[in-house]
Amino acid sequence: MTMNPADTEQKIIIGRFGSPFGVKGWIKVQSFSEPEENLLAYVNWYSLEHNNWSLIKHDDHAKHGKGWIVHLVGYDSPEAVRFLAGTDIAIARSDFPPLAKDEFYINDIVGFSAINVQGVGLGKVMGFVDSGAHELLVIEGEKEYLIPLIKDRFLKAIDKTKQQITVDWDADF
């Protein structure tokens, strides 16, 4: 099933396909979710092919080394899955589980303006970088800031109505 991205809801990248595995259409996957096995909880995956989102379903998976291998419905040979190698795995935003009032998904604050606790504007949240220890907020303004995404320590407040976050970070740092 192929859909035009303009006609669909927001897709969130949660993993990437690796190389084919074995002779029956299995493929390695890399998860970007925390914990990593959350990737497997979503039945409907999407892959961007020729600027269109294609729905892909998996029907089996297994732990393999430090990662996972999966079997995709309708893909029964290494040749069938080879074109997916290196492509991102996305899910529809509506497939995310609901959150408590004080919780948020980090993708939801991309594009928010960022100010520090002194009220100085730092720029916009452009994305995130995994530092190994934790995610870093990437904020771009007059300069770029990489701020540890640690709630209550550096991330002080999120105002969804104003689309603004407040961080405890010196503008000159």
C-alpha positions as a printed NumPy array, in Angstrom:
array([[  0.   ,   0.   ,   0.   ],
       [  1.591,   3.294,  -1.062],
       [  0.47 ,   6.672,   0.199],
       [  1.436,  10.188,  -0.776],
       [  3.122,  11.939,   2.206],
       [  1.005,  15.049,   1.614],
       [ -2.132,  12.957,   2.212],
       [ -0.917,  11.315,   5.413],
       [ -0.307,  12.321,   8.953],
       [  3.063,  13.02 ,  10.476],
       [  5.553,  10.154,  10.439],
       [  8.223,   9.77 ,  13.108],
       [ 11.481,   7.951,  12.375],
       [ 12.053,   5.236,  14.988],
       [ 14.602,   2.966,  13.338],
       [ 16.5  ,   1.944,  10.24 ],
       [ 16.643,  -1.187,   8.136],
       [ 20.012,  -2.906,   7.914],
       [ 21.174,  -5.661,   5.595],
       [ 19.174,  -8.757,   4.604],
       [ 19.605, -11.747,   6.915],
       [ 19.335, -15.316,   5.705],
       [ 17.467, -16.661,   2.699],
       [ 13.827, -16.23 ,   3.795],
       [ 13.435, -12.453,   3.626],
       [ 14.549, -11.507,   7.131],
       [ 16.318,  -8.162,   7.586],
       [ 18.342,  -6.542,  10.358],
       [ 16.851,  -3.474,  12.05 ],
       [ 18.357,  -0.756,  14.192],
       [ 16.034,   0.773,  16.774],
       [ 16.137,   4.453,  17.763],
       [ 13.522,   3.987,  20.509],
       [ 14.08 ,   3.671,  24.241],
       [ 14.012,   0.895,  25.221],
       [ 15.076,  -0.426,  21.816],
       [ 12.49 ,  -3.23 ,  21.722],
       [  9.695,  -0.612,  21.629],
       [ 10.281,  -0.519,  17.87 ],
       [  8.79 ,  -4.013,  17.658],
       [  5.59 ,  -3.015,  19.466],
       [  4.399,  -1.042,  16.442],
       [  2.717,  -3.206,  13.803],
       [  2.515,  -0.585,  11.057],
       [  5.897,   0.594,   9.86 ],
       [  6.45 ,   2.975,   6.969],
       [  9.408,   3.316,   4.639],
       [  9.938,   6.24 ,   2.29 ],
       [ 10.246,   4.988,  -1.285],
       [ 10.365,   7.437,  -4.196],
       [  8.892,  10.218,  -1.998],
       [  5.934,   8.048,  -0.952],
       [  5.369,   6.313,   2.358],
       [  4.906,   2.565,   1.937],
       [  3.219,   0.568,   4.67 ],
       [  5.272,  -2.411,   5.82 ],
       [  4.156,  -4.94 ,   8.426],
       [  6.364,  -7.366,  10.299],
       [  5.116, -10.748,  11.474],
       [  8.104, -12.182,  13.334],
       [ 11.258, -10.96 ,  15.042],
       [ 14.228, -12.294,  16.969],
       [ 17.086, -10.855,  18.987],
       [ 20.302, -11.073,  17.004],
       [ 23.556,  -9.968,  18.629],
       [ 23.061,  -6.397,  19.865],
       [ 20.14 ,  -5.772,  17.528],
       [ 17.079,  -7.385,  15.995],
       [ 16.098,  -9.214,  12.852],
       [ 12.55 ,  -9.161,  11.534],
       [ 10.501, -10.882,   8.886],
       [  8.318,  -8.57 ,   6.82 ],
       [  4.921,  -9.673,   5.526],
       [  5.149, -10.415,   1.811],
       [  8.948, -10.253,   1.672],
       [ 10.22 , -13.827,   1.415],
       [ 13.711, -13.574,  -0.064],
       [ 16.873, -11.538,   0.475],
       [ 16.294,  -9.915,  -2.924],
       [ 12.854,  -8.721,  -1.808],
       [ 14.224,  -6.844,   1.225],
       [ 17.573,  -5.704,  -0.187],
       [ 16.18 ,  -2.347,  -1.421],
       [ 15.157,  -1.489,   2.163],
       [ 18.743,  -1.64 ,   3.494],
       [ 19.698,   1.75 ,   4.893],
       [ 16.179,   3.205,   4.728],
       [ 14.429,   4.648,   7.758],
       [ 11.559,   2.987,   9.603],
       [  8.806,   5.415,  10.573],
       [  5.498,   5.126,  12.372],
       [  2.417,   7.323,  12.232],
       [  2.272,   9.862,  15.068],
       [ -1.224,   8.615,  15.931],
       [  0.239,   5.18 ,  16.772],
       [  2.159,   6.605,  19.741],
       [  0.626,   5.665,  23.097],
       [ -1.207,   8.48 ,  24.912],
       [  0.78 ,  10.436,  27.509],
       [  0.072,  11.771,  30.964],
       [ -0.444,  15.533,  31.216],
       [  3.145,  16.278,  32.304],
       [  4.793,  13.93 ,  29.76 ],
       [  5.927,  14.689,  26.221],
       [  7.535,  13.061,  23.219],
       [ 10.817,  14.748,  22.341],
       [  9.797,  15.02 ,  18.679],
       [  6.867,  17.188,  19.754],
       [  9.128,  20.05 ,  20.866],
       [ 11.076,  20.352,  17.597],
       [ 10.359,  23.837,  16.291],
       [  9.59 ,  25.249,  19.744],
       [ 11.369,  28.443,  20.732],
       [ 13.853,  28.135,  23.593],
       [ 14.513,  30.652,  26.336],
       [ 16.684,  30.325,  29.399],
       [ 15.524,  30.866,  32.988],
       [ 16.674,  34.502,  32.738],
       [ 14.241,  35.008,  29.825],
       [ 16.935,  35.287,  27.135],
       [ 15.897,  33.814,  23.779],
       [ 18.329,  31.115,  22.632],
       [ 16.706,  30.087,  19.362],
       [ 14.622,  27.169,  18.126],
       [ 14.757,  23.487,  18.963],
       [ 16.04 ,  21.923,  15.752],
       [ 16.363,  18.313,  16.892],
       [ 18.348,  15.977,  19.083],
       [ 21.701,  14.237,  19.193],
       [ 22.38 ,  11.051,  21.125],
       [ 25.491,  11.63 ,  23.236],
       [ 25.584,   8.092,  24.56 ],
       [ 24.733,   9.145,  28.105],
       [ 21.517,  10.965,  27.116],
       [ 19.918,  13.011,  24.377],
       [ 21.135,  16.542,  23.723],
       [ 18.751,  19.287,  22.625],
       [ 20.023,  21.042,  19.492],
       [ 18.993,  24.69 ,  19.713],
       [ 19.944,  27.063,  16.915],
       [ 19.821,  30.815,  17.169],
       [ 22.656,  33.311,  16.989],
       [ 24.764,  30.31 ,  17.921],
       [ 24.16 ,  26.592,  18.366],
       [ 23.55 ,  25.122,  21.801],
       [ 23.763,  21.445,  22.741],
       [ 21.922,  21.101,  26.038],
       [ 21.503,  17.801,  27.906],
       [ 17.86 ,  16.725,  27.815],
       [ 17.536,  16.16 ,  31.537],
       [ 14.133,  17.185,  32.826],
       [ 14.166,  19.379,  35.941],
       [ 17.962,  19.8  ,  35.753],
       [ 18.368,  21.615,  32.408],
       [ 14.884,  21.387,  30.88 ],
       [ 12.795,  23.422,  33.288],
       [  9.463,  23.884,  31.507],
       [  7.539,  23.088,  28.354],
       [  4.683,  25.346,  27.337],
       [  2.817,  23.557,  24.552],
       [  0.417,  26.48 ,  24.089],
       [  3.243,  28.991,  23.496],
       [  5.372,  26.332,  21.77 ],
       [  8.239,  27.282,  24.023],
       [ 10.68 ,  25.527,  26.319],
       [ 12.615,  27.002,  29.219],
       [ 16.114,  25.728,  29.958],
       [ 18.644,  26.378,  32.692],
       [ 21.522,  27.312,  30.383],
       [ 23.722,  30.384,  30.166],
       [ 23.314,  32.162,  26.815],
       [ 27.087,  32.767,  26.71 ],
       [ 28.023,  29.109,  27.211]])
